[in-house]
Amino acid sequence: MKASPTLTNNAQAVLVDLIELHIQGKQAHWNIVGTNFRDLHLQLDEIVDAARQFADDMAERMRALHALPDGRSSTVSATTALPAFPDGLIDTKDAIERIVAAMEATVGTMRKVHDEVDEEDPTTADLLHEFIAKLEQFAWMVQAETMKASASVTTPDA
């Protein structure tokens, strides 16, 4: 099978967001300070490792479909859907908010392109499913660092 221009463009959009997520995760990892530093520092490494692996998986899938992945820094910075990450030191709470936003933006791109990808190549859509599930899990786990239990949250009666 040879990827159409639409499949190529959709896979490329996912690729650049995964590369940017990896870069932003490392930026946060190196510059976080504050409460729960160590836990977040370690969580960021997990996110970075996953984003790198996912980017590699997507790029290799593109090549298997005779598409050309473009992971150059100029391409990534010009085309990513992720919001920019600040320079300098960043408080753990702010880092959590920004990394969760970056993961949500990455997942948003995947969900946006999913149906077109699935229509042409269910195998590539299966990769998206894997990436989405893991990134949503990471977002939940990282966000839990700053969440507070609420008395208004109830569970159904058994």
Phi, psi and omega in degrees: 000144178240128182295138173285168174302324179295313178297319178300313181296320179294316178295321178297320178298318177294315182303310183294325178292322178294319177297315179296321177300317177301314182295315180294322177299319178292319178301315178295316181306317183283336191238009180283148175217153173119194183301137180062029180309307187298315180300314181292320178305315180288320178298321180298322176299320178297317180296315180299314180299317179294315181298319178298314180295317179297319178298317179296316178300317181292316180297319179291325175295319177301315180296323178298334179263013178066025174261157182252108177289145178234102181252019179295146183303322180295323178291315181300310183294329182279338190236355181292149175269355183284142174294151180297148178258138184287159174271170177082186179294148180221131179296147183304319180298315178293321179298318179300312180301317183287320180290320176298317178298321179294318178294319179295322178293320178297313177297322178301318176298316180298317179292324180296320184267351189308308188296318177294320178297312183298323180298321183269323186211091180302333179295317177293323176298325177298322175298316179301319179301315180298314181297315181300312182301316183288318181292323177293324176296314178301316181299316178298314184293319180290317181296330179298340178299331184244001180284151176244142175293143183238137178292340182280350179276124181238159176249150180296147177291144180276000000 
